[in-house]
Amino acid sequence: MNSPDGGEVEIRAAAGRRLILTGVLVNILLAVAKFAGGVLGNSSALIADAIESALDIFSSGMMWAALKVAARPPDASHPYGHGKVESLAAVAGALVLLGAGASLAAHSAGEILNSFSSPPTEASLPKAFTLGVLMLAILLKEGLYRLFVHRGKAIDSAALLADAWHHRSDAITSLAALIGISIALAGGPSWAPADDWAALFSCGIILFNGGRMLRGSLGEILDEQMPDALIDQVLDQVRSVEGVTSVEKCRVRKSGLTRIADLHVRVAGGSSVREGHEVAHIVKNRLLASSLNISDVTVHIEPERD
């Protein structure tokens, strides 16, 4: 695969935006179905789940806009392109996920405390049909999660991966609600708080995943070094160039849907300026033409030490 030019990046970003729009449509349908089911089925857990689906719509819209901006080519004001916008959106998405998890945890804890002072009655139990709504939501959201992860990794998009975890968190909260409602229906009024205990457990998972996603997105913004496995691939490409005696420094950072590399390459001490310049060009062209998704390379030539 050749170096990703502006057209290729736009194609990949457009594919990501189309996928996000699919997720938005599914979230709209699920939010309406969950809210209606929660009101008619007497399930506060399902209403809370509907609120999270509505938050996902907002988050997905933000990711869609970020991919649109991130695909813009470099200009005079942004010579490295606009890829960092995608990482910023992923940070914002992680914060939304953390906020939703904390809010749902506080709600669930409050409901559990209320159950001690006001024991639930038969009338407070949710209706059985809410289980069908939740099972449908789990299947759709888990399917979206797997699809987003697959495409996000294929185009190396932090925004898509962040949106994927929103779908997974929604599936987790729906599963918790399904388990809680099932226990409440089977055990009667005395087991009604099981719904809130299950939701509280799922919030812990959501907060953990949100924190992990936030760390990865912040790493991209702060130009964190790429994993050792990728650095080794870059070094293999560079060392295979005739005239390169060793590599002093190799720094690779992520910028949106592509990567940028900075290298200090050593050549024989007696090499002329022209020869060193030619080696630098070969190194750069080889990396741009590789399958490593590198869009820009800076090569600094150093003479080999005697």
C-alpha positions in Angstrom: 0.0 0.0 0.0 1.4 3.4 -0.9 1.6 6.4 1.4 -2.0 7.5 2.2 -2.6 10.7 0.2 -5.4 13.2 0.8 -7.8 11.3 -1.4 -7.2 8.0 0.2 -7.6 9.4 3.7 -10.8 11.1 2.7 -12.1 7.7 1.3 -11.3 6.0 4.6 -12.8 8.9 6.6 -16.0 8.8 4.5 -16.4 5.1 5.1 -16.0 5.7 8.8 -18.6 8.5 8.7 -21.1 6.3 6.9 -20.7 3.6 9.6 -21.2 6.2 12.3 -24.5 7.4 10.6 -25.7 3.8 10.6 -25.0 3.7 14.4 -26.9 7.0 14.9 -30.0 5.6 13.1 -29.9 2.4 15.3 -29.5 4.5 18.4 -32.5 6.7 17.5 -34.7 3.7 17.1 -33.4 2.1 20.3 -33.7 5.2 22.4 -37.4 5.6 21.3 -38.1 1.9 21.9 -36.4 1.8 25.3 -38.0 5.0 26.6 -41.5 3.8 25.5 -40.8 0.4 26.9 -39.6 1.8 30.2 -42.6 4.1 30.6 -45.2 1.5 29.6 -43.3 -1.4 31.3 -42.6 0.4 34.6 -38.8 0.0 34.3 -36.6 2.8 35.5 -33.6 0.8 34.3 -34.9 0.7 30.7 -35.5 4.5 30.9 -32.0 5.0 32.1 -30.8 2.8 29.2 -32.8 5.0 26.8 -31.0 8.1 28.1 -27.6 6.4 27.5 -28.7 5.6 23.9 -29.6 9.3 23.5 -26.1 10.3 24.8 -24.6 7.9 22.2 -26.4 9.9 19.4 -24.7 13.1 20.6 -21.3 11.3 20.9 -21.6 9.7 17.5 -22.5 13.1 15.9 -19.3 14.5 17.4 -17.2 11.6 16.0 -18.8 12.1 12.6 -17.8 15.8 12.5 -14.3 14.9 13.8 -13.7 12.5 10.9 -15.0 15.1 8.5 -12.4 17.7 9.7 -9.6 15.1 10.2 -9.7 14.2 6.5 -8.9 17.7 5.4 -5.5 17.9 3.7 -2.6 19.9 5.1 -2.6 23.6 4.6 -0.5 26.7 5.3 -1.8 26.9 8.9 -1.7 23.1 9.5 1.2 21.6 7.6 0.8 18.3 9.4 -2.9 18.1 8.6 -5.9 18.1 10.8 -5.7 14.5 12.2 -5.5 15.6 15.9 -9.1 16.6 15.7 -10.0 12.9 15.6 -8.0 12.3 18.8 -9.6 15.2 20.5 -13.1 13.8 19.6 -12.0 10.5 21.0 -11.1 12.2 24.3 -14.4 14.0 24.4 -16.2 10.7 23.6 -14.3 9.0 26.5 -15.3 11.8 28.9 -19.0 11.4 27.8 -18.7 7.7 28.5 -17.2 8.3 31.9 -19.9 10.9 32.7 -22.7 8.6 31.6 -21.2 5.7 33.7 -20.9 7.9 36.8 -24.4 9.3 36.4 -25.9 5.8 36.0 -23.9 4.5 39.0 -25.2 7.4 41.1 -28.8 6.7 40.0 -28.5 3.0 40.7 -27.0 3.6 44.1 -29.8 6.0 44.9 -32.4 3.5 43.9 -30.8 0.8 46.1 -30.7 3.1 49.1 -34.4 4.0 48.5 -35.4 0.3 48.5 -34.3 0.1 52.2 -36.6 2.9 53.3 -39.4 2.1 50.9 -39.8 -1.6 50.3 -40.9 -2.3 46.7 -44.4 -3.6 46.0 -45.9 -5.9 43.3 -47.0 -2.8 41.4 -43.4 -1.5 41.2 -42.2 -4.6 39.3 -41.4 -4.1 35.6 -43.5 -5.8 32.9 -42.2 -8.9 31.2 -42.3 -7.5 27.7 -39.4 -5.2 28.6 -37.1 -8.2 28.4 -37.8 -8.5 24.7 -36.8 -4.8 24.1 -33.6 -5.4 26.0 -32.7 -8.6 24.2 -33.1 -6.8 20.9 -31.0 -3.9 22.1 -28.2 -6.2 23.3 -28.0 -8.0 19.9 -28.0 -4.8 17.9 -25.5 -3.0 20.1 -23.1 -5.9 20.4 -23.3 -6.3 16.6 -22.5 -2.6 16.1 -19.6 -2.9 18.6 -17.9 -5.7 16.6 -18.5 -3.9 13.3 -17.0 -0.6 14.6 -14.0 -2.3 16.1 -13.3 -4.2 12.8 -13.6 -1.1 10.7 -11.8 1.1 13.3 -8.8 -1.1 13.3 -8.8 -1.4 9.5 -8.6 2.4 9.0 -6.7 3.0 12.3 -9.4 5.4 13.7 -9.5 6.3 17.3 -12.9 8.0 16.8 -14.5 4.8 15.5 -12.9 2.7 18.3 -14.2 5.2 20.8 -17.7 5.0 19.3 -17.4 1.2 19.4 -17.0 1.3 23.1 -20.2 3.4 23.4 -22.0 0.6 21.7 -20.4 -2.0 23.9 -21.3 0.0 27.1 -24.9 0.3 25.9 -25.0 -3.5 25.4 -23.5 -4.0 28.9 -26.1 -1.8 30.6 -28.9 -3.5 28.6 -27.6 -6.9 29.7 -27.4 -5.8 33.3 -31.0 -4.5 33.1 -32.1 -7.8 31.5 -30.5 -9.8 34.3 -31.9 -7.5 37.0 -35.5 -7.4 35.6 -35.4 -11.2 35.1 -34.4 -11.7 38.8 -37.0 -9.2 39.9 -39.8 -10.9 37.9 -38.8 -14.4 39.2 -38.3 -13.4 42.8 -41.1 -10.9 43.3 -41.1 -7.5 45.0 -38.4 -8.4 47.5 -35.9 -9.0 44.6 -36.8 -5.8 42.7 -33.5 -4.0 43.7 -31.6 -6.7 41.7 -32.2 -4.5 38.7 -30.2 -1.7 40.2 -27.5 -3.9 41.6 -26.9 -5.3 38.2 -26.8 -1.8 36.7 -24.3 -0.7 39.3 -22.0 -3.6 38.4 -22.2 -2.7 34.7 -21.3 0.9 35.5 -18.0 -0.3 36.9 -17.2 -1.9 33.6 -18.2 1.2 31.7 -16.0 3.4 33.9 -13.0 1.1 33.4 -13.4 1.0 29.6 -13.9 4.8 29.5 -10.7 5.3 31.5 -8.8 3.0 29.2 -10.1 4.8 26.1 -9.3 8.2 27.6 -5.7 7.2 28.3 -5.2 5.9 24.7 -6.7 9.1 23.2 -4.6 11.4 25.4 -1.5 9.4 24.3 -2.2 10.3 20.7 -2.7 14.0 21.5 0.6 14.0 23.4 2.4 12.3 20.5 3.0 9.1 22.5 5.5 6.7 20.8 3.9 4.0 18.8 4.1 0.3 20.1 7.5 -1.5 19.9 6.1 -3.9 17.3 5.4 -1.1 14.8 8.8 0.6 15.6 10.5 -2.7 14.8 8.8 -2.8 11.4 9.9 0.8 10.6 13.5 -0.1 11.6 13.5 -3.2 9.4 12.4 -1.0 6.4 15.1 1.6 7.1 17.9 -0.8 7.7 17.2 -2.6 4.4 18.2 0.6 2.5 21.7 0.4 1.0 23.9 3.0 2.6 22.3 3.0 6.0 24.8 1.8 8.6 22.5 2.2 11.6 19.5 4.1 13.0 20.2 6.5 15.9 16.6 7.6 16.6 13.2 6.4 15.5 10.1 8.3 16.6 6.7 7.5 15.2 3.5 9.2 16.3 -0.2 8.9 15.3 -2.0 11.8 13.6 -5.6 11.0 12.9 -5.9 8.2 10.4 -2.1 8.2 9.5 1.3 8.2 11.2 4.3 10.5 11.1 7.9 9.3 11.5 11.1 11.2 12.5 14.4 9.4 12.0 18.1 10.0 12.6 19.9 7.7 10.2 23.7 7.0 10.1 25.7 6.6 6.9 29.4 6.0 6.3 31.5 8.9 7.7 33.2 9.5 4.3 29.9 9.9 2.4 29.3 13.1 0.5 26.4 15.4 1.1 24.8 14.3 -2.1 25.1 10.6 -1.2 23.6 11.2 2.3 20.8 13.2 0.7 20.0 10.3 -1.7 20.0 7.8 1.2 17.5 10.0 3.0 15.2 10.2 0.0 15.3 6.4 -0.4 14.5 5.9 3.3 11.6 8.4 3.1 10.1 6.9 -0.1 10.4 3.4 1.2 8.5 4.2 4.3 5.8 6.1 2.4 5.4 3.2 0.0 5.2 0.6 2.8 2.0 -0.8 4.4 2.7 1.0 7.7 0.2 3.9 6.9 2.9 6.6 7.2 2.0 9.9 5.6 5.1 12.0 6.4 8.7 11.2 7.1 11.6 13.5 8.3 15.1 12.0 7.9 18.1 13.5 9.5 21.5 12.1 8.3 24.3 11.5 10.8 27.9 10.4 9.9 28.8 7.0 11.4 31.2 7.4 14.3 34.7 6.0 13.8 
